[in-house]
Amino acid sequence: MKRINEKGFTLIEMLIVLLIISVLVLVTVPNVTKHFATIDNKGCEAYLKMVQGQVEAYKLDNNTLPSISALQTGGYLNGDEAAKCPNGDLIEIESDGNVIAVKNTSGQ
């Protein structure tokens, strides 16, 4: 009987490769999820600055402080989600015209 030269991976080799891949995944996934929160917070900071600029533009045009809905209807902010940061915090305009982010506790 002639033996055919069989080439391939053994079960032990495959298990070692799967173990290495599993360790790499376990190390990288928590780091990636941490960065998503940082990205959303940086996006919120940038969005607050943009809304603050729109408040100033509205004040120059209308000589009064706007509300978020006034900015939306006046065309200064677009979209239904204009009153929210990328991280889900709500945006409010204080009585002195400063724009702040308030934690969204409604779970939406």
Secondary structure as GFF3:
##gff-version 3
##sequence-region A 1 108
A	DSSP	alpha_helix	11	62	.	.	.	ID=ss1
A	DSSP	alpha_helix	68	73	.	.	.	ID=ss2
A	DSSP	beta_strand	90	93	.	.	.	ID=ss3
A	DSSP	beta_strand	99	102	.	.	.	ID=ss4
###
